[in-house]
Amino acid sequence: MTSTTEKTHAVLIGIETYAIGADWDLTGPALDACRVGHWLVDRGVPPANITLLVAPLRANDAEVQRLAGEVGVRPADHTAIREALTTSLYYAKSDLLVIYWGGHGVFNVDGSRRLFYAEASRRDKRNIDLTSLLTALRSNLYASHPCQLILVDACTTLVGTRNWGASLPVERLAAGEPTAGQVQNTLLAAGVGQIAVNDTVQRTGLFSNVALGALAAMPNGEWPPDPIRLRDSVNTEFQNLRERGRTNQVPTHVWFQSGGEEGHLLFTTRVEETRASAAAVGQLLLTARQAARLHAVLDGLAVPESLALLYEDATRKVLGLPRCPDDIWAAVEVLRTAHSARPLFEFVVRLADKADPATRQQLWTWLRHTAPPEDLHELATLNSMLRRTTFLIRVNETMLGPGYDVTIWSYSGGEGCQVLASDTPMTWRQVAAHLSDILRDIADIGGLVPVFEFELPLSLVQHPVETLPADLGDGKHTIGDYCPVVVRPTEQLVGAADLESWHQRWRQLQSDGDRYRDQSVIVLPAVVRDRPSEQWQDVLCAGIYGLRDQSTGLLGPALAATTAAGIPALLWHRGTPARADDESALSGILRGHALRNLPDLIHQLRRNAQHPQAPLDHPGRSVVLLWHDPNHLPPTTRWTAPIREGTR
């Protein structure tokens, strides 16, 4: 939209002193408000079009007057701010409306951002609801200001961390009906839960200083200022500041555009906020048309049993959202209230993974038409991880002579199929040749490396299957060089009666396994006289130490005890004379790591252990991971004697 500086209006507010007392004093917001005014005048905005409201520290009075120049200065009290934001703007008209607010702020329990008035006291923390302000400014009451640039330099710390002992008072602005043609670009100094740094030496807010520098660098004659360029400049500078250890602050932004009968938010903030309410900006995600199209696709989708887990996975980085509703569309409606659209898009990707092929294709068509282009690559990566192929290699001893009876199944997402069934006994070298063919085919199409799961009889579970040779035409390697390799013993697979409890513990690992929890991990000796399995109800992974040789004599009872307790993941080292302390090595692997990533973690540790300078007692050397995934349970194959034709 084109505009002129003569038709630009601004309301600039900077509050440094509060009725609550000196411990709330800030030095910078009033001066920053004046600096924004100075920049506007320098670009040609008439001083009469600028409302400058400040509550400065007494030490900053003279500097405020100097920086304000031709712009009149008024006290930033409650009455003046309300009058400026309501009556004055209602009767004014602009091509571009600029609003700046610097001072204290919090993120309230109801999901709204609050900015404090100078009158805020210990008993009455008077504040304005920024969410309400943004909503009102987008309504027909402010239709005379179709293009808005809003800068807010205030903390967004969680109100619950302040120990105030009382809820905040509520003050909202009246909002009219949504109106077509509104563009509202809001830049916020910090993500939810973060402090907005104030530089007391330079007497400026870090965000305000960076934003003003970016605005000043924009060419003269370009008006209105490009919000995308402003956002990118601010983000780049803050990335540099974070890399230098100056701050952890992450500015965020909310773009709103309306057209026709529906408005929509364009969320492109790259760093996820840790808490959301969306309607922290007073608006639902998705246009009515986008929501209707998604609704039409989901109408034909059966509710997956794992709906709650899909929802939890998609919202893992977002606090403040309710628990998963019982139906798919209700879950989507909840996610439409999040500050970022990313959890909603991830939820749709996870739904697509569980859907039938036709619905999966429709959901991805919707995502390609709806998600921002910069998000699609990451969503595609997530989809690849969800649909990562796992090959289950079942190896059984055979009655037909030397070698093994081998069957291989392929699992991708929730779908599985048999890809090999040996009709004659196979040697380990022949098994390795088949797995090499699989790896070569995946490499040819550029697919994600698979996971190899070996289901072995207890007598073979110590066999170093990760060292089977892999011939991909690039030298001598093993299958463990290329992909994660895990095992599970055939004898320990539970019966149908225990299958539900097995699934339940596995779902717990998938749900809680992306963060470390001390109660989820136990390291115990192979010989335990009294195995307190009833005390292992929360254990998701056990490390077993004390297996000093390659035999399975001690391993069998340890596996039986941990499997009976329902523990889905086990870790141990094969006979390793060079390692004096297996217990510490196992603890070092498990402590502080996400359990859900154990196959990839063990894969990397094994690779590190092969480095020429790796010590003999490297924790990745000879490490074994047992991984009980109940979703990979092919039917049991039974051996039958061959039928001989002819006479007896």
C-alpha positions in Angstrom: 0.0 0.0 0.0 1.4 3.4 -0.9 1.3 6.2 1.7 2.9 9.5 2.4 4.7 10.9 5.5 2.2 13.8 5.6 -0.6 11.3 6.1 1.2 9.3 8.8 0.1 9.5 12.4 1.8 8.1 15.5 1.1 7.4 19.1 4.3 6.9 21.1 4.3 5.8 24.7 7.3 5.4 27.0 6.9 4.7 30.7 9.9 4.6 33.0 8.4 5.3 36.5 5.5 3.6 38.1 3.4 4.2 41.2 4.4 0.8 42.6 7.9 2.2 43.5 11.5 2.6 42.6 12.1 -1.1 42.1 10.0 -0.8 38.9 12.1 2.1 37.5 13.4 1.8 34.0 15.7 4.1 32.2 15.1 4.1 28.5 11.5 3.7 27.4 10.6 7.4 27.5 13.8 8.2 25.7 13.1 5.5 23.1 9.7 6.9 22.5 11.3 10.3 21.8 13.8 8.7 19.5 11.0 7.1 17.4 9.4 10.5 17.2 12.7 12.1 16.1 13.1 9.5 13.4 9.5 10.1 12.2 10.0 13.9 12.0 13.4 13.3 10.2 11.5 11.3 7.6 9.0 14.0 7.0 6.1 13.2 9.4 4.6 16.5 10.7 5.2 16.9 14.4 1.5 17.7 14.9 0.7 14.2 13.7 2.7 12.6 16.6 1.3 12.1 20.0 4.2 11.6 22.5 3.2 10.4 25.9 6.0 9.7 28.4 6.5 9.1 32.2 10.3 9.6 32.4 12.6 9.3 35.4 13.5 12.7 36.7 17.1 12.2 35.7 15.9 11.9 32.0 13.7 15.0 31.9 16.2 17.2 30.1 17.1 14.5 27.6 13.4 13.8 26.9 12.9 17.5 25.9 16.0 17.5 23.8 15.1 14.4 21.9 11.5 15.4 21.5 12.4 18.5 19.6 9.4 19.9 17.8 7.1 17.2 19.1 5.0 18.1 22.0 5.5 16.1 25.2 2.6 15.0 27.4 2.4 12.9 30.6 1.8 9.2 30.0 -1.0 8.8 32.5 -4.0 6.5 32.1 -6.4 9.2 30.9 -4.0 10.6 28.3 -3.2 7.1 26.9 -6.9 6.1 26.7 -7.8 9.4 25.0 -5.0 9.0 22.5 -5.8 5.4 21.6 -9.6 5.9 21.4 -11.0 9.4 20.9 -8.0 11.0 19.0 -7.4 8.0 16.7 -11.1 7.6 16.1 -11.4 11.1 14.6 -8.0 11.0 12.9 -7.2 9.5 9.4 -4.0 8.1 8.2 -2.3 6.2 5.5 0.1 4.7 8.1 -0.5 4.5 11.9 2.7 3.9 14.0 2.3 2.9 17.6 5.2 2.4 20.0 5.0 1.3 23.6 8.0 0.9 25.9 7.7 -0.2 29.5 6.9 -3.1 31.7 4.7 -6.0 30.6 3.7 -9.6 31.4 2.0 -12.6 29.8 -1.2 -13.2 31.8 -2.7 -16.6 32.7 -5.6 -16.0 30.3 -3.1 -15.9 27.4 -3.2 -12.1 26.9 -0.2 -9.8 26.8 -0.5 -6.9 29.3 1.2 -3.5 29.4 1.3 -1.6 32.6 0.2 2.0 33.1 2.3 4.4 35.1 -0.4 4.3 37.8 0.2 0.6 38.4 0.6 0.1 42.2 1.1 -2.9 44.4 -2.7 -3.1 45.2 -3.9 -2.1 41.7 -1.5 -3.2 38.9 -3.4 -1.1 36.3 -2.7 -2.3 32.8 -4.0 -2.4 29.2 -4.7 -5.6 27.4 -2.5 -5.6 24.3 -4.5 -8.4 22.8 -7.7 -6.2 23.1 -5.9 -3.2 21.7 -4.7 -5.2 18.6 -8.2 -6.6 18.0 -9.8 -3.1 18.4 -7.3 -1.5 16.0 -8.3 -4.1 13.3 -12.0 -3.4 13.6 -14.2 -0.9 11.7 -13.8 1.6 14.6 -10.3 2.2 13.2 -11.0 1.7 9.5 -9.5 5.2 8.9 -6.1 3.6 9.7 -5.8 0.8 7.2 -2.1 0.3 7.6 -0.6 -0.1 11.0 3.0 -0.7 12.3 3.2 -1.5 16.0 6.4 -1.8 18.1 6.2 -3.1 21.6 9.3 -3.1 23.8 8.2 -4.8 27.0 8.9 -8.0 28.9 6.6 -11.0 28.3 7.5 -12.9 31.5 4.8 -15.2 32.8 2.6 -13.6 35.4 2.8 -16.7 37.5 6.5 -16.2 38.1 6.0 -12.8 39.8 4.4 -14.1 43.0 2.0 -11.3 43.2 -0.7 -13.3 44.9 -3.6 -11.7 43.1 -5.0 -11.7 39.6 -4.5 -8.7 37.3 -7.3 -6.2 36.7 -8.8 -6.3 33.2 -9.1 -3.3 31.0 -10.1 -3.8 27.3 -10.8 -1.5 24.4 -14.1 -1.6 22.6 -13.8 -3.4 19.2 -16.2 -3.1 16.3 -16.7 -5.5 13.4 -13.9 -6.9 11.4 -13.2 -4.7 8.3 -11.7 -5.4 4.9 -8.4 -3.9 3.8 -6.7 -3.8 7.2 -3.0 -4.5 7.4 -1.5 -4.7 10.9 2.2 -5.6 11.4 3.3 -6.0 15.0 6.9 -6.5 16.2 7.2 -7.7 19.8 10.5 -7.4 21.7 10.4 -10.8 23.3 8.8 -14.2 23.1 6.4 -15.4 25.8 8.2 -16.0 29.1 11.2 -13.8 28.1 12.7 -10.6 29.5 13.1 -7.7 27.2 16.6 -6.4 28.0 17.0 -2.8 29.0 20.5 -1.2 28.6 20.8 1.1 31.6 24.2 2.5 30.4 22.9 3.5 27.0 19.5 4.3 28.5 17.6 2.3 25.8 15.8 -0.9 25.4 17.8 -3.4 23.4 14.9 -4.1 21.0 14.2 -0.4 20.6 17.8 0.3 19.8 18.1 -2.4 17.2 14.7 -1.5 15.6 15.6 2.2 15.4 18.9 1.3 13.8 17.2 -0.8 11.2 14.7 2.0 10.5 17.4 4.6 10.2 19.2 2.4 7.7 16.3 2.3 5.4 16.7 4.5 2.3 15.1 8.0 2.4 12.1 8.4 0.2 10.8 4.9 0.8 7.5 5.1 2.7 5.9 3.3 4.5 8.9 1.5 6.0 9.1 -2.1 4.8 8.0 -4.3 7.8 9.6 -7.4 6.3 12.9 -5.7 5.9 12.6 -4.3 9.4 11.7 -7.8 10.8 14.6 -9.4 9.1 17.1 -6.8 10.1 16.0 -7.0 13.8 16.1 -10.8 13.7 19.6 -10.9 12.1 21.0 -8.5 14.7 19.5 -10.4 17.6 20.9 -13.6 16.2 24.3 -12.0 16.3 23.7 -10.7 19.9 22.6 -14.2 21.1 25.7 -15.8 19.5 27.9 -13.2 21.3 26.1 -14.1 24.6 24.7 -10.6 25.0 21.1 -11.8 25.3 18.7 -14.8 25.0 15.9 -12.5 23.9 14.0 -13.6 20.7 11.8 -10.9 19.1 8.6 -12.2 17.6 6.2 -10.7 15.1 2.5 -11.0 14.1 1.4 -10.0 10.7 -2.4 -9.5 10.1 -4.0 -8.9 6.8 -7.7 -8.8 5.9 -9.4 -9.1 2.6 -12.9 -9.5 1.5 -15.0 -11.0 4.3 -12.3 -12.8 6.2 -9.1 -11.9 7.9 -6.1 -14.0 8.6 -2.9 -14.0 10.5 0.4 -14.7 8.7 2.6 -16.4 11.3 6.2 -16.7 10.2 8.1 -16.2 13.4 10.9 -18.8 13.1 11.7 -19.4 16.8 8.9 -21.3 18.5 7.4 -19.6 21.6 7.1 -21.8 24.6 3.7 -20.7 25.6 0.7 -19.7 23.5 -2.8 -18.4 23.6 -3.6 -17.2 20.6 -5.8 -15.4 21.1 -3.0 -13.5 22.4 -3.5 -11.5 19.3 -7.2 -11.8 19.3 -7.6 -13.9 16.2 -8.0 -17.6 15.2 -5.5 -19.2 12.8 -6.7 -20.0 9.3 -9.2 -18.2 7.2 -12.7 -19.4 7.2 -12.1 -20.9 3.7 -8.9 -22.7 4.8 -10.6 -24.1 7.9 -13.6 -25.3 5.8 -11.3 -27.1 3.4 -9.5 -28.8 6.2 -12.8 -29.7 7.8 -14.0 -31.3 4.6 -11.0 -33.6 4.4 -11.1 -34.6 8.1 -14.8 -35.4 8.0 -13.9 -38.7 6.3 -11.0 -39.6 8.6 -11.5 -42.2 11.4 -10.2 -41.0 14.7 -6.9 -42.8 15.3 -6.4 -44.5 18.6 -3.2 -42.4 19.1 -5.0 -39.1 18.7 -4.0 -37.8 22.1 -0.3 -38.8 21.5 -0.4 -37.1 18.1 -1.7 -33.9 19.7 0.9 -34.1 22.5 3.7 -34.5 20.0 2.5 -31.5 18.0 2.1 -29.3 21.0 5.2 -30.4 23.0 6.9 -27.0 22.8 3.7 -25.1 23.6 2.6 -24.6 27.2 -0.9 -23.3 28.1 -3.0 -25.3 25.7 -5.7 -27.6 27.1 -5.5 -31.4 26.9 -6.4 -33.1 23.7 -10.2 -33.2 23.0 -11.9 -36.4 22.1 -12.4 -35.7 18.4 -10.2 -34.5 15.6 -11.9 -31.3 14.7 -12.1 -30.1 18.3 -8.4 -30.6 18.5 -7.9 -28.5 15.4 -10.1 -25.8 16.9 -7.9 -25.7 20.0 -4.7 -25.5 17.8 -6.2 -22.6 15.9 -5.9 -20.6 19.1 -2.1 -21.0 19.3 0.2 -18.1 18.7 2.1 -20.0 16.0 0.5 -22.1 13.3 3.4 -24.6 13.5 1.7 -26.9 16.1 -1.4 -27.0 13.9 0.6 -27.9 10.8 2.6 -30.5 12.6 -0.7 -32.0 13.9 -2.0 -32.3 10.4 1.3 -34.0 9.3 0.9 -36.5 12.1 -2.7 -37.1 11.2 -1.7 -37.7 7.6 0.8 -40.3 8.7 -2.0 -42.3 10.3 -4.5 -41.8 7.5 -5.4 -43.9 4.5 -3.4 -43.0 1.3 -6.3 -41.0 -0.3 -6.8 -38.9 2.9 -3.1 -38.5 3.3 -2.8 -37.1 -0.2 -5.6 -34.6 0.5 -4.1 -33.4 3.8 -0.8 -32.8 2.1 -2.5 -30.9 -0.7 -4.1 -28.7 2.0 -0.8 -28.2 3.7 0.9 -27.1 0.4 -1.8 -24.6 -0.3 -1.9 -23.3 3.3 1.5 -23.5 5.1 4.1 -20.8 4.5 6.7 -22.0 1.9 9.5 -21.7 4.5 7.7 -24.1 6.8 7.0 -26.8 4.1 10.6 -28.1 4.0 10.6 -28.7 7.8 7.1 -30.3 7.6 8.4 -32.6 4.9 11.4 -33.5 7.1 9.0 -34.3 9.9 6.9 -36.5 7.6 10.1 -38.3 6.5 10.9 -39.1 10.1 7.4 -40.2 10.9 7.4 -42.5 7.8 11.0 -43.6 8.4 11.3 -47.2 7.3 12.1 -49.9 9.8 13.1 -53.4 8.7 12.4 -56.2 11.1 14.8 -59.1 10.4 13.6 -62.3 12.2 16.4 -64.9 12.5 15.5 -68.4 13.7 17.6 -71.5 14.0 16.4 -74.1 11.4 16.1 -77.8 11.4 17.2 -78.0 7.8 20.9 -77.9 8.5 23.5 -75.1 9.1 22.3 -71.6 8.6 19.2 -69.7 9.7 15.6 -69.3 8.7 15.2 -65.5 7.9 12.2 -63.4 7.3 12.3 -59.6 6.7 9.4 -57.2 7.1 9.3 -53.5 6.1 7.4 -51.0 8.3 6.7 -47.4 7.2 4.4 -45.3 9.4 1.7 -47.7 10.5 2.0 -50.0 7.4 4.0 -53.2 7.2 4.7 -55.8 4.6 6.9 -58.9 4.2 9.8 -58.4 1.8 11.8 -61.6 2.2 11.1 -65.2 3.4 14.1 -67.5 2.9 13.2 -70.9 1.4 16.6 -72.4 2.3 18.8 -71.7 5.3 20.9 -68.5 5.1 24.3 -67.6 6.4 25.1 -64.3 8.1 26.9 -63.2 4.9 23.8 -63.9 2.8 21.7 -61.9 5.3 24.2 -59.1 5.0 24.0 -59.2 1.2 20.2 -58.7 1.4 20.5 -55.8 3.8 23.2 -54.2 1.6 20.7 -54.4 -1.3 18.1 -52.6 0.8 20.5 -49.9 1.8 21.6 -49.4 -1.8 18.0 -49.1 -3.0 17.3 -46.4 -0.4 20.5 -44.5 -1.1 19.5 -44.5 -4.8 16.3 -42.7 -4.1 17.8 -40.4 -1.5 15.6 -41.8 1.3 16.2 -41.4 5.0 18.4 -44.1 6.4 16.2 -47.0 7.9 16.4 -48.7 11.2 17.3 -52.4 11.3 15.6 -54.4 14.1 16.9 -57.9 14.6 14.6 -60.3 16.3 16.9 -63.1 17.5 16.7 -66.2 19.7 18.3 -65.6 23.1 21.3 -67.8 22.0 22.0 -65.2 19.2 21.1 -61.9 20.9 24.8 -61.3 21.7 25.8 -61.7 18.1 27.3 -58.4 16.8 24.8 -58.0 14.0 25.7 -54.3 13.6 29.1 -55.4 12.3 27.6 -57.4 9.4 29.4 -56.3 6.2 27.6 -53.8 4.0 28.6 -53.6 0.3 27.5 -50.3 -1.1 30.4 -49.9 -3.5 32.3 -47.4 -1.3 34.8 -49.5 0.5 34.6 -51.8 3.6 31.8 -50.8 5.9 29.2 -52.4 8.2 25.5 -52.0 8.3 26.0 -50.3 11.6 28.1 -47.6 9.8 25.0 -46.6 7.8 22.0 -46.9 10.1 20.8 -47.7 13.6 20.7 -51.4 14.5 18.7 -52.7 17.5 17.8 -56.2 18.7 15.1 -58.0 20.6 15.0 -61.6 21.8 12.3 -63.9 20.4 11.8 -65.7 23.7 11.0 -62.4 25.5 8.1 -61.3 23.3 5.0 -61.1 25.4 1.8 -63.0 24.8 -1.5 -61.6 23.7 -2.7 -61.1 27.3 0.2 -58.7 28.0 0.1 -56.9 24.7 -2.0 -53.9 25.9 0.3 -53.2 28.9 3.3 -53.4 26.5 1.6 -50.9 24.2 0.8 -48.7 27.1 4.5 -48.6 28.3 5.6 -48.0 24.7 3.2 -45.1 24.3 4.6 -43.6 27.5 8.1 -43.8 26.0 6.9 -42.1 22.8 5.0 -39.4 24.8 7.7 -38.6 27.4 10.8 -39.8 25.6 11.8 -36.5 24.0 13.0 -35.1 27.3 15.1 -36.7 30.0 13.4 -37.8 33.2 15.4 -39.3 36.0 12.7 -41.7 37.1 12.5 -43.2 33.5 16.0 -44.6 33.7 17.5 -47.3 35.9 21.0 -48.9 35.8 21.3 -52.2 37.6 23.6 -55.2 37.8 22.9 -58.4 35.8 22.6 -60.3 39.1 19.9 -58.9 41.4 18.6 -61.1 44.1 15.4 -59.3 44.8 14.1 -57.8 41.6 11.6 -55.1 42.7 9.7 -55.1 39.4 6.8 -53.3 41.2 9.1 -50.3 41.7 9.9 -50.1 38.0 6.5 -48.9 36.9 7.9 -45.6 35.6 11.1 -47.1 34.2 11.2 -46.9 30.4 14.9 -47.9 29.8 17.2 -50.0 31.9 21.0 -50.4 31.6 22.4 -53.8 32.6 26.0 -54.1 33.7 28.1 -56.9 34.9 28.0 -59.1 31.7 31.7 -59.9 31.6 31.6 -62.4 28.7 29.8 -63.1 25.5 27.5 -65.7 27.0 23.8 -65.3 27.7 23.9 -67.0 31.1 23.4 -63.8 33.1 21.6 -61.9 30.3 18.7 -64.3 30.2 17.5 -63.7 33.8 18.1 -60.0 33.5 16.0 -59.8 30.3 13.3 -61.9 31.9 13.0 -59.6 34.9 13.0 -56.3 33.0 10.7 -57.6 30.3 8.3 -58.9 32.9 8.3 -55.4 34.4 7.3 -54.0 31.0 10.5 -52.0 30.4 10.6 -51.5 26.6 14.2 -50.5 26.1 17.4 -52.2 27.5 21.0 -51.3 27.1 24.2 -53.4 27.9 27.7 -54.0 26.7 29.0 -57.3 25.4 32.0 -58.8 27.0 34.4 -55.8 27.2 37.5 -56.6 29.3 39.0 -53.2 28.5 36.2 -51.3 30.3 36.6 -51.3 34.1 33.2 -49.7 34.8 30.3 -50.7 32.7 27.9 -49.0 35.1 29.4 -45.5 34.6 29.5 -46.1 30.9 25.8 -47.0 30.7 24.8 -44.1 33.0 26.8 -41.7 30.8 24.8 -42.9 27.8 21.4 -42.7 29.3 21.6 -39.6 31.6 20.4 -36.4 30.0 19.4 -37.9 26.7 16.0 -38.2 25.1 15.0 -41.9 25.2 12.9 -41.7 22.0 16.1 -41.0 20.1 18.1 -43.9 21.6 18.5 -45.9 18.3 20.1 -42.9 16.6 22.1 -42.0 19.7 23.5 -45.5 19.9 24.2 -45.4 16.2 26.3 -42.3 16.6 28.1 -43.6 19.7 29.1 -46.8 17.8 30.5 -44.6 14.9 32.4 -42.5 17.4 33.9 -45.6 19.0 35.4 -46.5 15.7 37.5 -43.4 15.5 41.2 -44.1 15.5 41.8 -42.0 18.6 38.7 -43.4 20.5 39.8 -45.1 23.8 39.2 -48.9 24.2 36.6 -48.2 26.9 34.6 -45.8 24.8 30.9 -46.2 25.8 29.9 -46.8 22.2 32.1 -49.9 21.8 30.2 -53.2 21.9 27.0 -51.5 23.1 23.7 -53.3 22.5 20.3 -51.7 22.4 17.2 -53.8 22.9 14.2 -52.0 21.5 10.8 -53.5 22.1 8.5 -51.8 19.6 5.1 -53.5 19.9 3.9 -52.0 16.6 6.4 -54.2 14.7 4.9 -57.6 15.5 4.6 -59.7 12.4 2.7 -63.0 12.5 4.6 -65.9 13.9 5.9 -68.2 11.2 5.8 -71.9 11.9 8.1 -74.5 10.4 6.4 -77.5 8.8 8.1 -80.5 7.4 8.3 -80.6 3.6 5.9 -82.9 1.8 7.6 -85.6 -0.2 5.8 -86.8 -3.3 5.9 -90.4 -4.6 5.7 -93.8 -2.8 6.5 -94.4 0.8 
